[in-house]
C-alpha cells in the first residue's frame, strides 16, 4: 500500500468526525433559536459555535499529514462538548419555563464549562504544522481567547426571582400577596403572560414537570421543588376560583359551629398568653421566643420552671407546636367568619356595626382571612350596606371591600359582578361626606382590573363626579381621583367627558395667567407621564401655545418645567407634527444653542424634545411627504456641530434626531449635506465611544449616510482601524447596532480594493459566514443582518481577484449562498445571486480539462465526467461552478420573485452560463431547468431594465435552431408587444429577436 493511501486511510475517520461535528453545530445553533430561557447567553454561545465551522472546514479540506493525533483529540473533545451543548439546548427548548428558571444557575454554569472545554480543544489544533490560511489561524487564536474570557450569567430578572424564592422559603413567608408578587416576578423573568389564566396553566405544567420520574430521582431537588410549589401555591393564579372554593368548604364543613378552646401547651408559662413563636430551651421547656429572650437579656439565666441554668445560644423553634397553634387559630377564625355572616344577615341593627368591625379586624390581620370572607359570599352583603346603611356602616363596608379587592383580581371581579355594585359605589361620590376618600380609594383599587376599569368608565356621571372630586379640598381623594381619571383616559369617550367637565381647563388657566410658582407646578404636572389620549386632549384644548410662551420666561426652573412638559407631550406623533406646524422648532433650537452651563438638564430636555419632533416628522402619521424639521443649512450645521460640544445625553438626542431625518428615501439631499459637513469623520470617531448608547446612535446614523453609495467621502475616512471597530461591534453588540455596523461594511465602495484587503486581514470572512450560516432564524432583525452580511460578501467574490474568491469558497460560502436563494429575503436573494454571478464569471478559466484516456481502453480508468456547461472537471470550491453547486434551479425560482432587483441579479448569474462559447451547452442546461420559459415571462414585466436583461439572454438563446423551434411561439406575442409599446434599445432588441424568429425582416424599421 502506498504512503498516500495510508495517509488517506488515516484521515477518513477524522474528516467524517469533523463533518459530523459541523452538522451537529448547525442543528444546535438552529435549535438554540427556540430556547425558552437564557436566550442571550445561548445566542452568544451559538455565535461561538458558528465561528468554529470555518475552522473545521479548513481542517477537512487540507490534507493533514502532521499532528493527526492532536486533531483526533480535538474531534473527541468537540464531539463530546457539542453533544452536551445540544442536549442543554434541547432541554431548554422543551421543559417548563418555571422549572428552567429554578435551574438557570446550573444551566449557565454548564454553558460556561462547555465553552471553556471547546476553547481548550481548539488550542490543541497544531496550527504551526498545518498549512492553514492566515485568516483561519488568527480566527482560532481570537476564538480561543474570546471563549476563555466569556462569562455566562443568569439574567438579572432571573436572579431577582430566585432570591425572592429563597427568601420566602427561609422566612416561611406563605402570605398570599407575597406569593402573588413572586409569581408575577417569575412570569416577567421568563416571558410568561401575567394573565392569571396563563399563570395557572404554567403553574400546573410546572407541577407536572416536578412529578416527572427523572426529577424524583434527585431527592434533595424533589424536596426543594415541593417547598416551592407550596410557596407559589398560595398565589391567586395557582388555583382556580372553583378549586379554592371547593378546598375552603371541604375544610369548613369538617368543623363544628363553636370555637375550640386552646390546649394548655399553647400557653406560654411566662406570659400566660397563646404563643406565636414557641421555642424550646436547653432545659427542655417551651416558651414564647420574645418572652424568654427578654428574661435572658434581663439577666435571669435560669429556666422559670426548673431553675436549671439556660444556654442562651440554644433556642430551638418548635415547628410542630407552632403549626398546631396556627391550625387552631385558623379553625376558630373560619368558625368566627361563618358565624358573623349569620348575625349580619339577621337584620339586627345593634349587631351590625360590632360584627363589621370584627370582620374588618380579621381582614386586616391576614390575607387568608380575606380569602375566606370572599368565599363565604360576604361581598353582596357588604354592597347591600352601601345602599341602605347609615354613614358609619357604609364606611365600614367600604373599608372591608377595599381590603378584599386589595390583593385579589378574583375579588375585584366578584365585586363588579354584584348587580349595580359599581353604580352604587360611584353614586356615593355625589354626597359630600367623609365616605368620599374611601369611595375613590376603592374605585382606584378596583381599576387595577382592566375589566372593572371599563365598567367604572361606563357608569353614567362617573367622569363628572371624579372631576369634581379632583377639584375638591380633600387632598388624598383628589390625588386618587386624578390617578383614576388618568387610567380612564384609555377610552376616547372618557377623554371627551373629561374635556366637557373642564378637567383640563385649570391647567391651561394656570399656565396662561397664574403666578410663576403655579406655572411651574402646572408645567411640572404636565411633564408627568400621561396616556396618549390625555396628551391628545391637552393639545386639542390649546396647551401648546401657553407652554411655548413659557420657554421665553425669565425663570429657568419655569422654563425647564415647560420644556419637560413639551418633551412628554411631543412623544405622541400627532402632537409632534402639530408642534412643527405651529413653529415650535425655532424657539427650541434657539434655546438649545444658548450656553446655559448652570442648567445642563434644560439643554438635555430641549434636545430630547427636538428628537421627538424629528421622529414625528418621519412617522406614518406624517403621510407620504415627511415634514421638514431643519429648513436652513445653517440650522443643520449648527445642530450637528453641537455633537462635539455637549454631554452624552444631548449627543445621543442629536444623533437620533439626524438619524430620524436621514432615514426616508426622500432625505437624500440631507444625507449629502451631512457627508459634505464631514459628518462621516466625526461618526467614525464616535464608533469607538465607550458609552454604548452614543456608539449605537452614531453607528445607526453612519449607516444611514452610506445607503446612497455615491460619495467618495466614505473611503476617505474609513481606515483599517475603523473596519476593525465595526467588526468588533458586529461580534459583540446588540441586534440593532450589529445590523447597522454590518450595513456600513456592505455599503462601502466596492471598487476600493484596499478596504477589501483590510477586511480580510481583520477576519471579516469568518464573521460574515457565521451570520449567513445562522440565516435560518426568522426574526426581523436577523433578516436585516443577513441582508447586510450578504451585501458585504459581494466585495470578496469579484471575478477580478481569484485569491479573494478562493478564500471565500474555501470558507464554505457558495453552498450557503445557494441556500439563501431559497430562504432569504428578496434583498438577500439579490445579493446572493450577484455573488454567485461573480463566482461563475471565473468558472471557465478555472475548470480543469478532462484527462484523456491513455493505454488500452479496456485497462485504463474511465475519465472523470465533464461539466455539461464548461466541459471540464468542475467543483464548487475550485471552479465555483453553478451547476456543481446546484444553484441553477434556485436561481430560476428567484426569477418568479416580485422584487425586480432579485430577478435581475438572478438573470445576471444565469447569463454567465451562456457567455461566449458556452452558448450551446449552457442554453441546454437552462432549457432543462425550465429557465427559458421563466425568462420569456419576464418580457411582460413593467420594469424596463428587467426586460432589457431578459431580451439580451433570449437574443443569444434564439440564435440556436432547437430553442427557436421549442420556445419561439411562446415568445412572439410578448416581443411584438414590446416593439409596439417599448422604446429605445428595448424596442430594437425585441425586433432583433423577432428577426431571429422570422417574424420581422432584418431590414425592418424597428431596428
HELIX and SHEET records of a PDB file:
HELIX    1   1 UNK A    3  UNK A   32  1                                  30    
HELIX    2   2 UNK A   39  UNK A   61  1                                  23    
HELIX    3   3 UNK A   68  UNK A   94  1                                  27    
HELIX    4   4 UNK A   97  UNK A  102  1                                   6    
HELIX    5   5 UNK A  104  UNK A  123  1                                  20    
HELIX    6   6 UNK A  127  UNK A  129  5                                   3    
HELIX    7   7 UNK A  134  UNK A  149  1                                  16    
HELIX    8   8 UNK A  156  UNK A  170  1                                  15    
HELIX    9   9 UNK A  176  UNK A  190  1                                  15    
HELIX   10  10 UNK A  196  UNK A  210  1                                  15    
HELIX   11  11 UNK A  213  UNK A  216  1                                   4    
HELIX   12  12 UNK A  219  UNK A  232  1                                  14    
HELIX   13  13 UNK A  236  UNK A  238  5                                   3    
HELIX   14  14 UNK A  241  UNK A  252  1                                  12    
HELIX   15  15 UNK A  264  UNK A  266  5                                   3    
HELIX   16  16 UNK A  289  UNK A  297  1                                   9    
HELIX   17  17 UNK A  319  UNK A  346  1                                  28    
HELIX   18  18 UNK A  349  UNK A  365  1                                  17    
HELIX   19  19 UNK A  367  UNK A  375  1                                   9    
HELIX   20  20 UNK A  379  UNK A  388  1                                  10    
HELIX   21  21 UNK A  391  UNK A  406  1                                  16    
HELIX   22  22 UNK A  409  UNK A  417  1                                   9    
HELIX   23  23 UNK A  421  UNK A  427  1                                   7    
HELIX   24  24 UNK A  428  UNK A  430  5                                   3    
HELIX   25  25 UNK A  435  UNK A  446  1                                  12    
HELIX   26  26 UNK A  450  UNK A  458  1                                   9    
HELIX   27  27 UNK A  462  UNK A  470  1                                   9    
HELIX   28  28 UNK A  475  UNK A  488  1                                  14    
HELIX   29  29 UNK A  492  UNK A  500  1                                   9    
HELIX   30  30 UNK A  505  UNK A  513  1                                   9    
HELIX   31  31 UNK A  516  UNK A  526  1                                  11    
HELIX   32  32 UNK A  532  UNK A  540  1                                   9    
HELIX   33  33 UNK A  543  UNK A  550  1                                   8    
HELIX   34  34 UNK A  556  UNK A  570  1                                  15    
HELIX   35  35 UNK A  573  UNK A  581  1                                   9    
HELIX   36  36 UNK A  584  UNK A  593  1                                  10    
HELIX   37  37 UNK A  597  UNK A  599  5                                   3    
HELIX   38  38 UNK A  600  UNK A  617  1                                  18    
HELIX   39  39 UNK A  620  UNK A  622  5                                   3    
HELIX   40  40 UNK A  633  UNK A  641  1                                   9    
HELIX   41  41 UNK A  642  UNK A  644  5                                   3    
HELIX   42  42 UNK A  648  UNK A  663  1                                  16    
HELIX   43  43 UNK A  665  UNK A  667  5                                   3    
HELIX   44  44 UNK A  668  UNK A  676  1                                   9    
HELIX   45  45 UNK A  679  UNK A  686  1                                   8    
HELIX   46  46 UNK A  692  UNK A  706  1                                  15    
HELIX   47  47 UNK A  713  UNK A  717  1                                   5    
HELIX   48  48 UNK A  720  UNK A  732  1                                  13    
HELIX   49  49 UNK A  735  UNK A  747  1                                  13    
HELIX   50  50 UNK A  753  UNK A  761  1                                   9    
HELIX   51  51 UNK A  764  UNK A  773  1                                  10    
HELIX   52  52 UNK A  780  UNK A  793  1                                  14    
HELIX   53  53 UNK A  794  UNK A  796  5                                   3    
HELIX   54  54 UNK A  802  UNK A  810  1                                   9    
HELIX   55  55 UNK A  813  UNK A  823  1                                  11    
HELIX   56  56 UNK A  826  UNK A  840  1                                  15    
HELIX   57  57 UNK A  843  UNK A  846  1                                   4    
HELIX   58  58 UNK A  887  UNK A  894  1                                   8    
HELIX   59  59 UNK A  900  UNK A  911  1                                  12    
HELIX   60  60 UNK A  912  UNK A  914  5                                   3    
HELIX   61  61 UNK A  916  UNK A  918  5                                   3    
HELIX   62  62 UNK A  919  UNK A  928  1                                  10    
HELIX   63  63 UNK A  931  UNK A  937  1                                   7    
HELIX   64  64 UNK A  938  UNK A  940  5                                   3    
HELIX   65  65 UNK A  944  UNK A  957  1                                  14    
HELIX   66  66 UNK A  961  UNK A  981  1                                  21    
HELIX   67  67 UNK A  984  UNK A  996  1                                  13    
SHEET    1   A 3 UNK A 286  UNK A 288  0                                        
SHEET    2   A 3 UNK A 278  UNK A 280 -1                                        
SHEET    3   A 3 UNK A 316  UNK A 317 -1                                        
END                                                                             
